[in-house]
Each structure stands twice: as structure tokens, then as C-alpha cells.
Amino acid sequence: MFEIPDGDVLLHAGDLTTWGHKDDMEKVVDWLCEQKHKVKIVIAGNHDLPLHQDWYAYDWKRFHRTKKQDSKAVRKLLTGRKARKAGLIYLENQQTSFRIEQGRREWTVYGSPWTPGAYFTAFQYQRDSLEAKEIVSKYTNADIL
């Protein structure tokens, strides 16, 4: 893929893939697992279609006309043993905490893939809607949102 600078924390927020194909997700997860950062946090985006399982089950043909992707298999790439062993943390409406070193500050991160949109792709809600207020009301206090 490409090289990125070393660091303590790698935060990838949104659009891991172009349209959520499993083989593309495998490449991205392999690349993320290879990174040397102590903490690797990943949040899906509206193009990571199969990760929004309810939406994808309904609307998959619009993007993947001939081959439906296995939503569970795509998700497992981000949450399975290999990802966990590499220190990958996938957040979907969840919070995690970490310290870079013992005795140092603890940081909390809340990750949500939801964005305002028009339901054209995954993880979207309409601005100023009751749905938007419900989604945002679930966000927890965090150092990084």
C-alpha cells in the first residue's frame, strides 16, 4: 500500500475500502496489522458497506450486483484473532481506553461510523432528524470523539 510515519497511535477513521469488498478489506487489514504503532484504532466509513449489516442486507445489489459480500467474514477481518494479535481495535459505536506507557495519561476514544447523509451508502442518517439525535445521544464522554 504505502508507508506512513512511525508513531504511538494510528487512528484510521472512515472508508477503509472503496466499496467494502472482502479482498480489499483483507489488504487494508494486512497493512494495518503490519504497522508498528502501539495502538491501532479503526472506525468504518460509509463506503465500508458490508460492515453496516442491516443496511447491506437490504441494499447490497446496488453496489455488488453479482456477488454479495459476506458481512460476517468482512467484520471478522477487523475483529478476529489476527487483528487482535496485531493490536487492532475496531470501534463501532464503542469506546476504548489506552495508555502509551504505564503511569502516563489514559486516553479514551469513542468511535462511530455514522455520518449525515441521504442513506445512499452505509452508516448514514439525515441531518436534524430524530434518528440523528438518537445516534448522537449515545456518544459517551471521551478525549477523542
HELIX and SHEET records of a PDB file:
HELIX    1   1 LYS A   22  GLU A   34  1                                  13    
HELIX    2   2 LEU A   49  LEU A   51  5                                   3    
HELIX    3   3 GLN A   53  ASP A   59  1                                   7    
HELIX    4   4 TRP A   60  ARG A   62  5                                   3    
HELIX    5   5 SER A   71  THR A   79  1                                   9    
HELIX    6   6 ARG A   81  LYS A   85  1                                   5    
HELIX    7   7 LEU A  130  SER A  137  1                                   8    
SHEET    1   A 3 VAL A   9  ALA A  13  0                                        
SHEET    2   A 3 VAL A  39  ILE A  43  1                                        
SHEET    3   A 3 LEU A  88  LEU A  91  1                                        
SHEET    1   B 2 GLN A  94  ARG A  99  0                                        
SHEET    2   B 2 GLU A 106  GLY A 111 -1                                        
SHEET    1   C 2 THR A 115  PRO A 116  0                                        
SHEET    2   C 2 GLN A 124  TYR A 125  1                                        
END                                                                             
